[in-house]
Amino acid sequence: MKYKLRRRNKVHEGRVFTTIIDEVEYANGNPTMREVAEHPGGAVVLAVFPDHRIILINQHRYPLDKFIWELPAGKLNTGEDPLHCAKRELEEETGYHTKKWKQLTSIYTTPGFCTEVLHIFLARNLSKAPGGRNLE
């Protein structure tokens, strides 16, 4: 379905995302509004030990007001290569690193209102980073 963009209004530019409200028109002429969260994307790491255990991080998420288990991940910096982000996040969040990386896929997290794309990487042959945390 094609829309005709009538007006775009950036209502908020934040650290994590920009909020945009678009006034659009359907092909039949009916007007509507679309709210968009513009996000730079991120990288997610499926870090697997030789015995097939995976690393999960327990983090508090403010919008949910609770701790949840999730894969190590982080937001892309402007112009950053997703693999570079994955490497940085694995080491920062877990204290591990590796030279064995494979990109698995990329997914849109919530395409109904958000531009975020997550690039998912497999990390194997993990070793302790110098001065890293101990999760085992």
C-alpha positions as CSV (number, residue, x, y, z in Angstrom):
1,M,0.0,0.0,0.0
2,K,1.4,3.4,-1.0
3,Y,1.0,6.5,1.1
4,K,1.6,10.1,0.0
5,L,3.6,12.0,2.6
6,R,1.9,15.3,3.3
7,R,3.9,16.5,6.2
8,R,6.7,15.2,8.5
9,N,7.3,16.5,12.0
10,K,10.2,15.4,14.2
11,V,8.7,15.9,17.6
12,H,11.6,14.6,19.7
13,E,15.2,13.8,19.1
14,G,16.6,11.6,22.0
15,R,19.6,9.5,22.8
16,V,18.0,6.3,21.7
17,F,15.4,7.2,19.1
18,T,13.7,10.1,17.3
19,T,10.0,10.4,17.3
20,I,8.4,11.4,14.0
21,I,4.7,12.1,13.3
22,D,3.8,11.9,9.6
23,E,0.6,13.2,8.0
24,V,-0.1,10.8,5.1
25,E,-2.8,10.2,2.6
26,Y,-4.0,6.8,1.4
27,A,-4.3,6.2,-2.4
28,N,-8.1,6.7,-2.0
29,G,-7.5,10.2,-0.6
30,N,-8.2,9.5,3.0
31,P,-5.8,11.2,5.4
32,T,-4.2,9.6,8.4
33,M,-1.3,10.0,10.9
34,R,1.6,7.7,11.4
35,E,3.9,7.7,14.4
36,V,7.4,6.5,13.8
37,A,10.3,5.8,16.3
38,E,13.4,6.2,14.2
39,H,16.2,4.1,15.7
40,P,19.8,3.5,14.5
41,G,19.6,-0.3,15.0
42,G,21.7,-2.6,17.0
43,A,23.7,-5.8,17.2
44,V,22.8,-9.0,19.1
45,V,25.2,-11.7,20.0
46,L,24.4,-15.4,20.4
47,A,27.5,-16.4,22.3
48,V,27.9,-20.2,22.5
49,F,30.4,-22.2,24.7
50,P,31.7,-25.5,23.4
51,D,29.3,-27.4,25.7
52,H,26.4,-25.5,23.9
53,R,25.6,-23.2,26.8
54,I,24.7,-19.6,25.7
55,I,25.4,-16.3,27.5
56,L,22.3,-14.4,28.8
57,I,22.4,-11.1,30.5
58,N,19.9,-10.2,33.3
59,Q,19.2,-6.5,32.9
60,H,16.6,-4.1,34.4
61,R,14.4,-2.6,31.6
62,Y,12.8,0.6,32.6
63,P,9.7,0.5,30.4
64,L,8.9,-2.9,31.9
65,D,10.1,-2.0,35.4
66,K,11.6,-5.5,35.8
67,F,14.7,-7.5,35.2
68,I,14.7,-9.7,32.1
69,W,17.1,-12.3,30.6
70,E,18.4,-11.4,27.1
71,L,21.2,-11.9,24.7
72,P,24.1,-9.4,24.9
73,A,23.2,-6.6,22.6
74,G,23.7,-2.9,22.0
75,K,22.8,0.1,19.9
76,L,24.7,1.0,16.9
77,N,26.6,4.3,17.0
78,T,26.2,6.6,14.0
79,G,27.9,4.9,11.0
80,E,29.1,2.0,13.0
81,D,29.6,-1.4,11.4
82,P,27.2,-4.0,13.1
83,L,30.0,-6.5,13.7
84,H,32.1,-3.9,15.4
85,C,29.1,-3.2,17.7
86,A,28.6,-6.9,18.4
87,K,32.3,-7.3,19.4
88,R,32.2,-4.3,21.7
89,E,28.9,-5.4,23.4
90,L,30.1,-9.0,23.9
91,E,33.2,-7.8,25.7
92,E,31.5,-5.0,27.7
93,E,28.6,-7.0,28.8
94,T,30.1,-10.4,29.4
95,G,33.9,-10.1,29.6
96,Y,34.4,-12.5,26.7
97,H,35.7,-12.1,23.2
98,T,36.3,-14.2,20.1
99,K,37.7,-14.2,16.6
100,K,35.1,-16.6,15.3
101,W,32.0,-14.6,14.2
102,K,29.2,-15.4,11.8
103,Q,26.3,-13.1,10.9
104,L,23.1,-15.1,11.2
105,T,20.4,-12.7,10.0
106,S,18.9,-9.2,10.5
107,I,15.4,-8.6,11.8
108,Y,13.0,-5.7,12.2
109,T,12.0,-5.7,15.8
110,T,8.7,-3.8,15.6
111,P,8.1,-2.7,12.0
112,G,4.6,-1.3,12.8
113,F,6.1,1.8,14.3
114,C,9.9,1.5,14.6
115,T,12.8,1.5,12.1
116,E,15.1,-0.5,14.3
117,V,17.0,-3.4,12.6
118,L,18.9,-5.9,14.8
119,H,21.9,-7.6,13.3
120,I,22.3,-11.0,14.9
121,F,25.7,-12.6,15.2
122,L,26.9,-16.1,16.3
123,A,30.1,-16.0,18.5
124,R,32.0,-19.3,19.1
125,N,35.4,-20.2,20.6
126,L,34.9,-17.7,23.4
127,S,37.8,-16.7,25.6
128,K,38.1,-14.5,28.5
129,A,38.9,-10.9,27.6
130,P,41.8,-9.3,29.5
131,G,40.3,-7.9,32.7
132,G,36.8,-9.2,31.7
133,R,34.0,-10.3,34.0
134,N,33.6,-13.9,35.0
135,L,30.2,-15.5,34.0
136,E,31.1,-19.1,34.5
